[in-house]
């Protein structure tokens, strides 16, 4: 049976849209750029291209992180030494927890 759409056409479409949102673009467009990156990451993931999927997911984090790196590092260290449980939904801008699978992606596909 034929697919309803061509995944390669979608990939090209997303790549072209992403070029519209150049580096250093206005913050109000970060959410749109993050949505495009997430769509790309999901396509890469479904195709088994885990390296490119990880790159896209990390780019989302780079756009949306609300806390400084030092705050995130401090929270991670406190979690490891047992002083405080790390709640990934409160660190940065993860919010919904929809990116929890990225650590498993890194470990299971040896991307570290």
N, C-alpha and C positions, 0 to 999 in steps of 0.2 A: 504494500500500500504506500502511496505517496504521502510525504509529510505535508502538514499544513503550511509550513514555511521552510525556507532554506536557512540553516544555521549559519552558513558562511555569509549570506547576505546580512544577517543580523550582526555578525561580528564586524563586518565592514561598516555598517550603519553606526554601531557604537564607537568604533575607532574614529569615524568622521565627526561625530558629535563631541567626542572627547577633545579633539583638536580645537573645537570652538571655545573650550574653556582652558585657555593657556595658563601656564604657571604664574602665580601671583595675581590671578584674576580676583575680582571683587568677592569678599566673603559671602555675600548673599547668594552666590552661585555655587558655593561649596557643596550644599546639599544635592544639587542637581548633578554635579560632577561625581559625588559619592554614589549616587544612584546608578549612574552609568558604569562606574567602576565595579559596583556590586553585580550588575548584570553581566559584565565581562567576566568577573571572577567565577560566577556561577556557571557560565558557559564553559570556561576553561576547566573547571572542576568536573563537570559532567563529561567532558571529552577526555578526561584523564591527564590533562596538562597541568599537573599540580604545581609546578614551579611558577608558571604564569598566573595561576589562580592565587598563589600566595603573594606574589608581587602586587596584584590588584587589591587583595584584601589589606595588605600593609599600606598601600597608598590611601585607602579609605581612612585607616587609622591616623595617618599623617595629616589628613585634611580635617578630621573631626575631633581630635583629642583636645580636651578642654584643660587638662592639667599639665603642668610642666613635667618633663621627664624625671626630674628629681623627686617629685611627689609620687609618681608611679613607682619609681625604684624604691623609695622609702616604704611604701605600702607592701611591695613584694618582699622586701627584706624582713619587715615585721611579721609577715605571714610565715616565712620560712623558719624564723627563729621562734615562732610560736607565741609572740606577744599579741598578735591580733590576726583574726581570720581575714584573708583577702577576699573581698566581695568585688568580683570583676565588674559587676553592674554599677558600682559606685566610683570606680577608677576610670578616669577619662570620660568618654561620652558613649560608652557601650549601651547604657540604658536598657534596651530590651533583651540583652544577652544573646542576640542572634549571631554573634561572632564567636561563641564558645568553641565551636568545632575547629577553629584555626589551629589551636595548639595540638589537637589530635592529628590534623592534617600534617603539621610539621613533623611530629614524631613518627607517624605511621608510614610516611613516604620519605623519611630520612632527609628532610630539607634544612636541617640545622647546620 
